[in-house]
Amino acid sequence: KENFKNSDRTLLDFWYPLVLENQVPKDKPYAIELWGEALVLYRDEYNQIQCVQDRCSHRGTPLSIGSIRNGNIECRYHGWQFGTNGKCVLIPSNLNGNVPSERANLICYPLLIREDLVWIWPGRMKDNKPMFGTDSIPPDSPEYSDRQNWVTSDMTFDCDNAPYWLFIENGVDPAHLQYTHEGNQGKVIGPPGTVREVETKIEDIDPIIGSFKGYGSWINSVKPNSGFVVYFYPPVSVRLETFPSANGLKFHSMTYFIPLSKTKTRIILRTFRNFIKWLPDYFWKRQSTYIFEQDIAVLSAQYLRLRQESNPWNLPVKADLISMKYFRWREVM
């Protein structure tokens, strides 16, 4: 905690994944939010994705209701066009479409693509570069490039009535699985009504940034040695690795909980498995969607009570150790 108190870094001074690269079309704008700021993604004449504020520099009209013309995003109101880095390239009502001032350019956000995810930097700049570099982008997932041994599946979920931090606390919580996901976890840790003591412990990975590794395991579970290792990479990334089964079956995942606004969350889930690789992606996604719908039902109801001024942590217990570690990190930030 002392390390964070000595830093002026804020939650804006991090990289955030917004969307999968293949979700940004070539022929129309893609509207999105981050921390309540309306943004729009589009592909320029070089097919490179650009991210700008979703407001025309002329009259503030959302550019996301416009169109793409020759790699430029065009405002639907007066036809102003913007190209690479949000530069205004055409004002039709001016003689020869002349652009008289750089004030016509849009605010453009630094963007990079890592493992087919589009990352945006909304924070402060230094020497025209993100102030804290790329230290907040998680390490690459080795499974993603090892297509021979692993199957990758990507899913995106949007929730309008629960904040991102509530999803992160839930995502690193080993004690909710029997109950929130009744019918899905019984084969591993036992059905509801059976007592399963939870052991947890934590190791810091990078105390300056706040990255940590948590371990969760169930005592006397249906399957011996069942549990997981979870990595939190600030500010929104969670990696999960289940303990391998006796026959070497493994399930890993990367989940990104993105604050679209104060109450809206986007969840990008990327799962990796080395078993039933023949299973059609549709069936795997259907089951994953069902599990997330169960989480959303519980967290939306919980957030309703929190907005009615309930205390989010009335009586923490040992099994809450990992969630509390994240909670303390967020409080400092």
C-alpha positions as CSV (number, residue, x, y, z in Angstrom):
1,K,0.0,0.0,0.0
2,E,2.9,2.4,0.7
3,N,4.1,2.1,-2.9
4,F,0.8,3.3,-4.2
5,K,0.5,6.1,-1.7
6,N,3.8,7.5,-3.1
7,S,2.6,7.4,-6.7
8,D,0.2,9.9,-8.5
9,R,-0.9,7.2,-10.9
10,T,-4.7,7.1,-11.4
11,L,-7.0,4.5,-12.8
12,L,-6.9,6.3,-16.1
13,D,-3.1,5.8,-16.4
14,F,-3.4,2.2,-17.6
15,W,-4.0,0.4,-20.9
16,Y,-7.6,-1.0,-21.3
17,P,-8.7,-3.6,-23.8
18,L,-11.9,-2.5,-25.5
19,V,-12.8,-5.0,-28.3
20,L,-11.5,-7.9,-30.3
21,E,-9.8,-6.7,-33.5
22,N,-12.1,-8.6,-35.8
23,Q,-15.1,-6.9,-34.2
24,V,-14.1,-3.5,-35.8
25,P,-15.7,-3.5,-39.3
26,K,-14.1,-2.0,-42.3
27,D,-17.2,-0.3,-43.6
28,K,-18.7,1.5,-40.6
29,P,-17.8,3.1,-37.3
30,Y,-17.8,1.1,-34.0
31,A,-19.2,3.0,-31.0
32,I,-17.9,2.1,-27.5
33,E,-17.4,3.8,-24.1
34,L,-14.6,3.8,-21.6
35,W,-15.0,5.3,-18.1
36,G,-18.1,7.1,-19.4
37,E,-16.3,8.7,-22.3
38,A,-18.0,8.1,-25.7
39,L,-15.4,6.8,-28.2
40,V,-15.6,5.5,-31.7
41,L,-13.3,3.1,-33.5
42,Y,-12.8,3.0,-37.3
43,R,-10.4,1.7,-39.9
44,D,-8.4,4.3,-41.9
45,E,-7.2,4.1,-45.5
46,Y,-4.4,1.7,-44.4
47,N,-6.9,-0.5,-42.6
48,Q,-5.4,0.5,-39.3
49,I,-7.8,1.0,-36.4
50,Q,-8.2,4.5,-35.0
51,C,-9.8,5.5,-31.7
52,V,-11.2,9.1,-31.2
53,Q,-13.7,10.9,-29.1
54,D,-17.2,10.2,-30.5
55,R,-18.0,13.8,-31.2
56,C,-17.4,15.9,-34.3
57,S,-15.1,18.9,-33.8
58,H,-17.7,21.0,-35.6
59,R,-21.0,20.7,-33.7
60,G,-20.4,17.7,-31.4
61,T,-22.5,15.3,-33.4
62,P,-21.7,11.6,-32.6
63,L,-19.4,10.3,-35.4
64,S,-20.6,6.8,-34.7
65,I,-23.8,7.5,-36.6
66,G,-21.8,8.6,-39.6
67,S,-20.1,6.5,-42.3
68,I,-16.7,5.4,-43.6
69,R,-15.6,6.9,-46.9
70,N,-12.3,6.0,-48.5
71,G,-10.8,5.3,-45.0
72,N,-12.1,8.4,-43.4
73,I,-14.9,8.7,-40.9
74,E,-17.5,11.1,-42.1
75,C,-19.9,13.1,-39.9
76,R,-23.5,12.6,-40.8
77,Y,-24.4,16.2,-40.0
78,H,-22.2,18.3,-42.3
79,G,-19.9,15.7,-44.0
80,W,-16.7,16.6,-42.2
81,Q,-14.2,13.8,-42.7
82,F,-11.4,12.6,-40.4
83,G,-8.6,10.2,-41.3
84,T,-5.5,8.7,-39.5
85,N,-5.0,10.0,-35.9
86,G,-8.3,11.9,-36.2
87,K,-6.9,14.5,-38.5
88,C,-9.6,16.5,-40.3
89,V,-9.1,16.1,-44.0
90,L,-12.3,17.6,-45.5
91,I,-14.8,20.3,-44.8
92,P,-17.2,20.2,-47.8
93,S,-18.8,23.6,-47.2
94,N,-15.4,25.3,-47.4
95,L,-13.8,26.2,-50.8
96,N,-12.1,23.1,-52.1
97,G,-12.9,21.4,-48.8
98,N,-10.1,23.4,-47.1
99,V,-9.4,22.7,-43.4
100,P,-8.3,26.1,-41.9
101,S,-7.0,25.0,-38.5
102,E,-5.7,22.1,-36.5
103,R,-8.5,22.8,-34.1
104,A,-10.7,20.8,-36.4
105,N,-8.7,17.6,-35.6
106,L,-10.2,15.1,-33.2
107,I,-8.8,13.9,-29.8
108,C,-7.2,10.6,-30.7
109,Y,-6.2,8.0,-28.2
110,P,-3.0,5.8,-28.3
111,L,-3.9,2.3,-29.5
112,L,-2.1,-0.9,-29.9
113,I,-3.1,-4.5,-30.8
114,R,-1.9,-7.4,-28.7
115,E,-3.0,-11.0,-29.4
116,D,-6.0,-9.7,-31.5
117,L,-7.2,-7.4,-28.7
118,V,-7.5,-3.6,-29.2
119,W,-6.0,-1.7,-26.2
120,I,-6.6,2.0,-25.5
121,W,-4.7,4.4,-23.3
122,P,-7.0,7.0,-21.8
123,G,-4.4,8.5,-19.4
124,R,-1.7,11.2,-19.3
125,M,1.0,11.6,-21.9
126,K,4.7,12.5,-21.6
127,D,6.7,13.4,-24.7
128,N,3.7,12.3,-26.8
129,K,3.8,8.8,-25.3
130,P,1.8,7.1,-22.5
131,M,3.3,8.3,-19.3
132,F,3.7,4.8,-17.8
133,G,4.6,2.9,-21.0
134,T,3.1,-0.6,-21.5
135,D,3.7,-2.0,-18.0
136,S,-0.1,-2.5,-17.5
137,I,-0.6,-4.9,-20.4
138,P,-0.5,-8.5,-19.1
139,P,2.1,-10.9,-20.5
140,D,1.1,-12.7,-23.6
141,S,-0.8,-16.0,-23.2
142,P,1.4,-18.9,-24.4
143,E,-1.7,-21.0,-25.1
144,Y,-2.9,-18.4,-27.7
145,S,0.0,-19.1,-30.1
146,D,0.0,-22.9,-29.4
147,R,-2.9,-23.8,-31.5
148,Q,-1.8,-27.4,-31.9
149,N,-2.3,-28.2,-28.2
150,W,-4.9,-25.6,-27.1
151,V,-8.3,-24.5,-28.3
152,T,-9.0,-20.8,-27.9
153,S,-12.6,-19.4,-27.6
154,D,-13.4,-15.7,-27.4
155,M,-16.7,-14.2,-26.0
156,T,-17.9,-10.7,-25.2
157,F,-20.6,-9.9,-22.7
158,D,-22.0,-6.5,-21.8
159,C,-23.8,-5.8,-18.5
160,D,-25.7,-2.5,-17.9
161,N,-26.3,-2.7,-14.2
162,A,-23.1,-3.8,-12.3
163,P,-19.7,-2.1,-12.1
164,Y,-16.5,-3.7,-13.3
165,W,-14.9,-3.9,-9.9
166,L,-17.7,-6.1,-8.6
167,F,-17.1,-8.5,-11.4
168,I,-13.4,-8.7,-10.6
169,E,-14.1,-9.4,-6.9
170,N,-16.4,-12.2,-8.1
171,G,-13.9,-13.5,-10.7
172,V,-11.2,-14.2,-8.1
173,D,-13.6,-15.6,-5.5
174,P,-13.4,-19.4,-5.1
175,A,-16.2,-19.8,-2.5
176,H,-19.1,-18.7,-4.8
177,L,-18.9,-21.5,-7.3
178,Q,-21.0,-24.2,-5.6
179,Y,-23.9,-21.8,-5.1
180,T,-23.9,-19.2,-7.9
181,H,-23.1,-21.8,-10.5
182,E,-25.2,-24.7,-9.0
183,G,-25.3,-27.5,-11.5
184,N,-22.0,-26.5,-13.2
185,Q,-19.4,-27.0,-10.4
186,G,-20.8,-30.1,-8.6
187,K,-18.6,-32.5,-10.5
188,V,-15.5,-30.7,-9.2
189,I,-16.1,-29.3,-5.8
190,G,-19.4,-30.9,-4.8
191,P,-23.1,-29.9,-4.9
192,P,-24.6,-27.1,-2.7
193,G,-25.1,-28.2,0.9
194,T,-21.8,-30.0,1.1
195,V,-19.2,-28.2,3.1
196,R,-16.0,-27.5,1.2
197,E,-13.4,-25.6,3.2
198,V,-11.5,-23.1,1.0
199,E,-7.8,-22.5,1.4
200,T,-6.4,-19.3,-0.1
201,K,-3.0,-17.6,-0.2
202,I,-1.4,-14.8,-2.1
203,E,2.0,-13.9,-3.6
204,D,2.8,-10.4,-4.9
205,I,4.1,-10.4,-8.5
206,D,4.8,-6.6,-8.9
207,P,3.9,-4.7,-5.7
208,I,4.6,-1.4,-7.4
209,I,1.9,-1.9,-10.0
210,G,-0.2,-4.1,-7.8
211,S,-0.1,-7.4,-9.7
212,F,-0.5,-10.5,-7.6
213,K,-1.0,-14.2,-7.7
214,G,-3.7,-16.0,-5.7
215,Y,-4.2,-19.6,-4.9
216,G,-7.6,-21.2,-4.1
217,S,-8.2,-24.9,-3.3
218,W,-11.1,-26.9,-1.9
219,I,-10.5,-29.3,1.0
220,N,-12.3,-32.6,0.7
221,S,-13.6,-31.8,-2.7
222,V,-15.1,-34.4,-5.1
223,K,-11.9,-34.4,-7.1
224,P,-8.7,-34.4,-5.0
225,N,-6.3,-31.4,-5.4
226,S,-8.9,-29.3,-7.2
227,G,-8.4,-25.6,-7.2
228,F,-6.9,-22.8,-9.2
229,V,-4.2,-20.1,-9.5
230,V,-5.5,-16.7,-10.3
231,Y,-3.4,-13.7,-11.5
232,F,-4.6,-10.1,-11.2
233,Y,-2.9,-7.7,-13.7
234,P,-4.1,-4.1,-13.0
235,P,-6.4,-2.6,-13.7
236,V,-8.9,-5.1,-15.2
237,S,-7.2,-8.4,-16.3
238,V,-7.6,-11.7,-14.5
239,R,-5.9,-14.9,-15.6
240,L,-7.1,-18.2,-14.3
241,E,-5.4,-21.6,-14.4
242,T,-7.1,-24.6,-12.9
243,F,-5.1,-27.3,-11.3
244,P,-4.4,-30.0,-13.9
245,S,-6.4,-33.2,-13.5
246,A,-4.8,-36.6,-13.1
247,N,-5.0,-37.2,-16.8
248,G,-3.4,-33.8,-17.7
249,L,-6.6,-31.9,-18.6
250,K,-6.2,-28.2,-18.2
251,F,-8.5,-25.1,-18.4
252,H,-7.0,-21.6,-18.5
253,S,-8.7,-18.3,-19.2
254,M,-8.0,-14.6,-19.5
255,T,-10.9,-12.3,-18.6
256,Y,-11.0,-8.5,-19.0
257,F,-13.5,-6.5,-17.0
258,I,-13.8,-3.2,-18.7
259,P,-15.5,-0.1,-17.1
260,L,-17.6,1.3,-19.9
261,S,-19.2,3.6,-17.4
262,K,-19.8,3.7,-13.6
263,T,-22.5,1.0,-13.9
264,K,-21.8,-0.6,-17.3
265,T,-19.2,-3.4,-17.7
266,R,-17.9,-5.2,-20.8
267,I,-16.5,-8.6,-20.2
268,I,-14.1,-10.1,-22.7
269,L,-13.5,-13.8,-21.9
270,R,-10.8,-15.8,-23.7
271,T,-10.7,-19.5,-22.7
272,F,-8.1,-22.1,-23.4
273,R,-8.5,-25.9,-23.1
274,N,-6.5,-28.9,-24.0
275,F,-9.4,-31.3,-24.0
276,I,-12.5,-32.0,-26.1
277,K,-10.8,-30.0,-28.8
278,W,-13.3,-31.5,-31.3
279,L,-16.3,-29.8,-29.7
280,P,-17.9,-27.1,-31.9
281,D,-17.3,-23.6,-30.5
282,Y,-21.0,-23.0,-30.3
283,F,-21.5,-25.5,-27.6
284,W,-18.6,-24.3,-25.5
285,K,-19.8,-20.7,-25.8
286,R,-23.3,-21.6,-24.9
287,Q,-22.1,-23.1,-21.6
288,S,-19.8,-20.2,-20.9
289,T,-22.7,-17.8,-21.5
290,Y,-24.9,-19.6,-19.1
291,I,-22.3,-19.3,-16.4
292,F,-21.9,-15.6,-17.0
293,E,-25.6,-15.1,-16.9
294,Q,-25.6,-16.6,-13.4
295,D,-22.9,-14.2,-12.3
296,I,-24.7,-11.3,-13.8
297,A,-28.0,-12.2,-12.0
298,V,-26.2,-12.3,-8.6
299,L,-24.0,-9.2,-9.1
300,S,-26.8,-7.0,-10.5
301,A,-28.9,-7.8,-7.4
302,Q,-26.0,-7.2,-5.1
303,Y,-25.3,-3.9,-6.7
304,L,-28.9,-2.8,-6.2
305,R,-28.3,-3.2,-2.4
306,L,-24.9,-1.5,-2.6
307,R,-26.6,1.5,-4.2
308,Q,-29.0,1.5,-1.2
309,E,-25.9,2.0,0.9
310,S,-25.3,-1.6,2.0
311,N,-21.7,-2.3,3.2
312,P,-19.9,-4.3,0.5
313,W,-17.7,-6.1,3.1
314,N,-19.6,-6.7,6.3
315,L,-17.8,-9.7,7.6
316,P,-14.9,-11.0,5.4
317,V,-13.8,-14.6,6.0
318,K,-10.6,-16.5,5.1
319,A,-12.0,-17.5,1.7
320,D,-12.3,-13.8,0.8
321,L,-8.6,-13.2,0.9
322,I,-8.0,-12.9,-2.8
323,S,-11.1,-10.6,-3.4
324,M,-10.0,-8.5,-0.4
325,K,-6.5,-8.1,-1.9
326,Y,-8.0,-6.6,-5.0
327,F,-10.4,-4.5,-3.0
328,R,-7.5,-2.9,-1.1
329,W,-5.6,-2.3,-4.3
330,R,-8.6,-0.5,-5.8
331,E,-9.1,1.6,-2.7
332,V,-5.6,2.9,-2.8
333,M,-5.9,3.7,-6.5
